């Protein structure tokens, strides 16, 4: 099978390359308002942000930054098909402008989507690994003026409209995209503590190490497998270093990404060196983890997988297919990938 991966070096506030209702899933991590590393970006997009920061008005700066993102959410609502899901990895921010406070980005973005007709679904807290033993800010061990540290981000899940997507009975693309029973139990928990960082099998694109906001590969890969089926198109309007596209390639889905930084788009080709082996490793890891689950389980398995020599817990798992990238071909608009089913 083949998938396509379009990368557009342009502003996501105008997704002109996409038709209405043309994508099935949105997976992204936007720049976080009131996080200083994004100040220059927001100021460039709207000078009102810089004016507010210079005036020491944190609330006004926060509102202006979110108005920039609101224009993107308008476009996301236009291009996402009815029943399609938007999954957004969002961090809150703590900052001192006129005083120290938290800026609740996840709540503001959830409200923005609700205003556009989206229906919020249960979300995930991603507990991030931390390199410090310090668990407080402020006055240390003296009450009452120490502050809780932010060690998590929110993965918002919002559906475009009141009704979920509809599929024909026994749709082969949906059944081929099934996940293992134990993956369902782990992935659909509302707290993720097992996402530790980016896989290091692929090289970083130029400038990626300076982009500390790049989220781990496991997050978009997990979300794509949770909320899309074979043949779907995944959109990332804040493409960055292309992690969502890599995840879509590994999951054998189509993708579209928008990114303002031409250098990141051009440098993405470096990340594709070795993507064939990388994608095979990702799929083999899933299969091996399932085998470990089977070996350690103390319950019976009533079914056998059709394409792999492993038992499974439910009927719906039987037609699972795992894929590896066998070839990547650069096109003027992005990349075309050929996929083979992972063998035993």
C-alpha positions in Angstrom: 0.0 0.0 0.0 1.0 3.6 -0.5 0.6 6.7 1.6 1.3 10.4 0.8 2.8 13.0 3.1 2.3 16.6 2.1 4.4 19.4 3.7 3.4 23.0 3.2 5.7 25.8 4.2 3.0 28.4 5.0 0.9 29.9 7.7 -1.7 27.5 9.2 -4.1 30.4 9.7 -5.0 29.8 6.0 -5.0 26.1 5.1 -5.6 26.9 1.4 -4.1 23.6 0.2 -6.9 21.7 2.0 -10.6 21.4 1.0 -13.5 21.4 3.4 -13.9 18.2 5.4 -10.7 16.7 3.8 -8.8 15.4 6.8 -9.9 12.7 9.3 -7.7 13.5 12.3 -5.7 16.4 13.7 -2.7 15.7 15.9 -0.6 18.6 16.9 1.2 20.5 19.6 0.8 24.2 19.1 3.2 26.9 20.5 2.1 27.5 24.0 1.0 31.1 24.8 3.0 32.8 27.6 6.0 30.4 27.3 8.9 32.7 26.5 10.5 30.7 23.8 7.4 31.4 21.6 7.3 35.2 22.3 9.1 36.2 19.1 6.8 34.0 17.0 3.6 35.5 18.5 5.0 39.0 18.3 5.8 38.5 14.6 2.3 37.2 13.9 0.6 40.0 15.9 2.4 43.1 17.2 -0.3 43.5 19.8 1.4 40.7 21.7 4.7 42.6 22.0 2.8 45.8 23.0 1.1 44.0 25.8 4.3 42.3 27.1 6.2 45.7 27.0 3.3 47.2 29.0 3.6 44.4 31.6 0.0 43.3 30.9 0.2 39.5 31.0 -3.5 38.9 30.6 -3.7 41.1 27.5 -0.6 39.3 26.0 -2.2 35.9 26.7 -5.5 36.9 25.1 -3.7 38.3 22.0 -1.6 35.1 21.6 -4.7 32.9 21.8 -6.4 35.1 19.2 -3.6 34.1 16.8 -4.3 30.4 17.5 -8.0 31.0 17.1 -7.5 31.8 13.4 -5.9 28.3 13.1 -8.7 26.6 15.0 -11.2 28.3 12.5 -9.4 26.5 9.7 -9.1 23.2 11.6 -12.9 23.3 12.0 -13.3 23.8 8.3 -11.0 21.0 7.0 -11.7 18.4 9.6 -14.5 16.0 8.5 -17.6 15.7 10.7 -17.0 13.2 13.5 -13.2 13.6 13.0 -11.1 14.2 16.1 -8.7 16.9 17.0 -6.0 15.8 19.5 -3.9 18.6 20.9 -0.9 18.3 23.2 -1.0 21.5 25.2 1.0 22.8 28.1 0.0 25.4 30.6 2.5 28.2 31.4 3.8 29.8 34.6 5.2 33.2 34.2 5.9 36.5 36.0 4.8 39.5 34.1 3.0 41.8 36.6 3.0 38.9 39.1 3.6 35.2 39.1 0.7 33.1 37.9 -0.4 30.2 35.8 -1.9 30.7 32.3 -4.3 27.8 31.7 -3.7 27.3 28.0 -5.5 23.9 27.9 -8.7 25.3 29.2 -8.6 28.3 26.8 -8.1 26.1 23.8 -10.7 23.6 24.9 -13.2 26.5 25.1 -12.2 27.8 21.7 -12.9 24.4 20.1 -16.3 24.1 21.9 -17.3 27.5 20.6 -16.6 26.1 17.1 -19.0 23.2 17.5 -16.6 20.6 18.8 -17.6 18.2 21.6 -14.9 17.7 24.3 -14.2 14.0 25.0 -12.2 12.6 28.0 -8.6 13.9 27.8 -5.2 12.6 28.9 -2.6 14.0 31.3 0.8 13.3 30.0 3.2 13.1 33.0 6.5 14.4 31.7 9.9 13.1 32.9 11.8 15.6 35.0 15.5 15.9 35.5 15.3 17.8 38.8 14.6 16.6 42.4 13.1 20.1 43.2 9.3 19.8 43.5 8.6 23.4 44.5 9.0 27.0 43.5 8.8 30.1 45.6 9.7 30.1 49.3 11.0 26.5 49.4 10.0 24.6 52.6 8.2 27.5 54.2 4.4 27.8 53.9 2.3 29.2 52.4 4.1 30.8 49.4 5.7 27.8 47.6 4.2 26.8 44.2 3.4 23.4 42.8 5.5 22.6 39.7 4.0 21.8 36.4 5.2 18.3 35.4 2.4 17.4 33.0 0.8 18.4 29.7 -2.7 18.0 28.5 -3.7 15.9 25.5 -7.1 17.3 24.6 -9.4 15.2 22.5 -12.3 17.0 20.8 -14.8 15.7 18.2 -16.0 17.8 15.3 -19.7 17.7 15.9 -22.1 15.6 18.1 -21.8 12.3 16.2 -18.8 9.9 15.8 -17.7 8.7 12.4 -19.8 6.0 10.8 -18.2 2.9 9.2 -19.8 0.1 7.3 -20.0 -3.3 9.1 -16.7 -5.2 9.2 -14.9 -2.3 7.4 -11.5 -3.9 6.4 -9.6 -0.6 6.9 -11.0 -0.2 10.4 -10.3 -3.8 11.4 -6.8 -3.8 10.0 -6.2 -0.7 12.2 -7.2 -2.5 15.4 -4.9 -2.4 18.4 -4.0 -5.1 20.9 -6.1 -5.5 24.0 -3.3 -4.5 26.3 -2.5 -1.5 24.1 -6.1 -0.4 24.5 -5.9 -0.6 28.3 -2.6 1.3 28.4 -3.3 3.9 25.7 -6.8 4.8 26.8 -5.8 5.5 30.4 -6.4 9.2 31.3 -2.8 9.5 32.7 0.3 8.6 30.7 3.4 8.0 32.7 5.1 5.7 30.2 6.0 8.3 27.5 9.6 9.0 28.3 11.1 10.7 25.3 11.9 10.7 21.6 13.2 7.6 20.0 16.8 8.2 19.0 16.9 5.8 16.0 16.5 8.7 13.5 18.7 11.7 13.2 17.5 15.2 14.2 16.6 17.6 11.6 18.5 20.9 11.4 17.6 23.1 14.3 15.6 20.4 16.1 17.7 20.3 19.2 16.9 24.0 19.6 13.2 23.2 19.3 12.8 21.8 22.8 9.0 21.8 22.3 9.2 18.9 19.9 7.0 16.2 21.5 8.0 12.6 21.7 7.3 10.3 18.7 5.2 8.0 20.9 2.5 10.7 21.5 1.5 11.3 17.9 2.1 7.6 17.0 -0.2 6.5 19.8 -2.9 9.1 19.0 -2.9 8.2 15.3 -3.4 4.5 16.1 -6.1 5.3 18.7 -8.2 7.6 16.5 -7.7 6.9 12.8 -8.0 3.9 10.5 -6.0 2.7 7.5 -6.3 5.2 4.6 -7.1 8.2 6.8 -5.3 11.6 6.5 -3.8 13.2 9.6 -3.2 17.0 9.7 -0.6 18.7 11.9 -1.0 22.5 11.5 2.1 23.1 13.7 4.4 20.6 12.0 7.7 21.7 13.5 10.3 19.0 13.1 7.8 16.6 11.4 7.3 14.2 14.3 3.6 13.7 13.4 4.5 12.9 9.8 7.0 10.3 11.0 4.3 8.8 13.2 1.9 8.7 10.3 4.5 7.0 8.1 5.1 4.4 10.8 1.3 3.9 11.2 0.7 3.7 7.4 -1.6 6.8 7.4 -1.5 9.8 5.0 -0.5 13.1 6.4 -0.4 16.9 5.8 1.7 19.3 7.7 1.9 23.1 7.8 5.1 24.8 9.0 6.2 28.5 8.9 9.9 27.7 9.1 11.3 26.8 5.7 14.5 25.5 7.2 12.7 22.9 9.2 10.8 21.7 6.2 14.0 21.5 4.1 15.8 19.7 6.9 13.2 17.0 7.3 14.8 14.9 4.6 17.6 14.2 7.1 15.2 12.6 9.5 14.1 10.1 6.8 17.5 8.5 6.6 16.8 5.0 8.0 13.0 5.5 8.3 12.5 2.0 6.8 14.4 0.3 9.6 12.9 2.7 12.1 9.3 1.9 11.1 10.0 -1.8 11.2 11.4 -1.5 14.7 8.3 0.4 15.8 6.0 -2.3 14.5 8.2 -5.2 15.8 8.2 -3.5 19.2 4.4 -3.6 19.3 4.3 -7.3 18.3 7.0 -8.3 20.8 5.3 -6.4 23.6 2.1 -8.4 22.7 4.0 -11.6 22.9 5.4 -10.6 26.3 1.8 -9.9 27.4 0.7 -13.3 26.2 3.6 -15.1 28.0 2.8 -13.2 31.3 -1.0 -13.4 31.2 -2.8 -15.7 33.6 -6.0 -15.8 31.5 -6.9 -17.8 28.4 -6.8 -16.4 24.8 -9.8 -17.6 22.7 -8.7 -16.3 19.3 -5.7 -16.3 17.0 -4.5 -13.4 14.9 -5.0 -13.9 11.2 -1.7 -12.4 10.0 0.6 -13.2 13.0 1.3 -16.3 14.9 0.0 -15.0 18.2 -3.2 -15.4 20.2 -5.4 -12.4 20.9 -8.1 -11.6 23.5 -10.9 -10.4 21.3 -12.4 -11.1 17.8 -11.8 -7.5 16.8 -8.0 -7.9 17.2 -7.8 -10.8 14.8 -7.2 -8.8 11.6 -4.5 -6.5 13.0 -1.9 -5.5 10.4 1.4 -3.9 11.3 3.3 -2.1 8.6 6.9 -1.0 7.8 8.0 1.6 5.3 9.7 -0.1 2.4 10.4 2.9 0.2 10.2 6.7 0.5 10.1 8.8 -2.7 10.4 12.6 -2.5 7.8 14.6 -4.5 7.6 18.3 -5.1 4.8 18.6 -2.5 6.3 16.2 0.0 6.8 12.4 0.1 5.2 9.2 -1.1 5.8 6.1 0.9 5.3 2.4 0.1 4.4 0.1 3.0 4.7 -3.6 3.4 3.0 -5.7 6.1 5.4 -6.6 8.9 6.2 -10.3 8.7 6.8 -12.6 11.6 
